[in-house]
Amino acid sequence: MLEVFELASCEAETAFEVTLTYEERKKSRYRCNTRCGKDLGWFLPRGHVLRHGEVLKAVHGELIAVVARNESVSEARTNDPLLLMRAAYHLGNRHVPLQIEAAFLRYQHDHVLDDMLTGLGLQVAHCHAPFQPENGAYHSGAHHHEH
């Protein structure tokens, strides 16, 4: 089993790849398989959310690329920047994990939230895409340590 206690600090060639949902990437301790079937377990600092493109470093030096899996999400779009900000405010007020892009907001699919945003005047579509929400203002970024 590949055991991971830290993130790689460089952009080196990876030997393995693991594809994970947002819920899986939030876990500080988790066991799964790499894309090629190798057992993988990580033990990372609580509160760190793995991001697409980050690299895990196993105890024997193997590098594992993190890939965000496509999952059921909703995308809310409008050409009105003020309306997009209002929608972000209302979703944030409900503590919804939210991916904020220049042209759209993405959140885990929820028909109640879809209806709310449609009622505000946004176009909402259900799709399958990688979900990379904001970490939040108090998130301290990547934490590296030695074992």
Buried (B, 14 or more C-beta within 10 A) or exposed (E): EBBBBBBBEEEEEBBBBBBBBBEBBBBEEBEBBBEEEBEBBBEBBEEBBBEBEBBBBBEEEBBBBBBBBEBEBBBBBBEEEEBBEBBBEBBBEEEBBBBBEEEBBBBBBBEEBBEBBEEBEBEBEEEEBBBBBEBEEEEEEBEEEEE
